[in-house]
Amino acid sequence: MEFDFKYDGGGFAKGGTGTLSVDGKAVDTKHIEHTTPVNFQWDESFDVDVDTRTPVTRNRVLHDTSFRFTGKIEDGSERTAQ
């Protein structure tokens, strides 16, 4: 899986176009109007079913790194037009 982002430029927090590819094939492209005006932590990762890096809470008792997401991630095709 790969996410490619083409920044519109022109200063902080401006938009751009993002393309999500799976196995080298683009599956969706969207324009994002605004981006984050600052950098994220350098050692943070992008995880889908488990967070392997920085915990949301500083309370180590509540943060169990063995927790796995067991729900369903939908791709949007299940949504019906309203």
Number of C-alpha atoms within 10 A of each C-alpha: 9 12 12 12 16 12 17 15 10 8 9 11 15 15 19 16 14 16 16 16 15 11 8 9 11 14 10 11 14 11 14 15 11 13 12 10 10 8 6 9 8 6 7 11 12 9 9 10 13 13 18 14 12 13 13 10 9 9 9 10 7 10 13 11 13 9 11 11 11 8 7 7 9 8 7 7 6 7 8 6 4 3
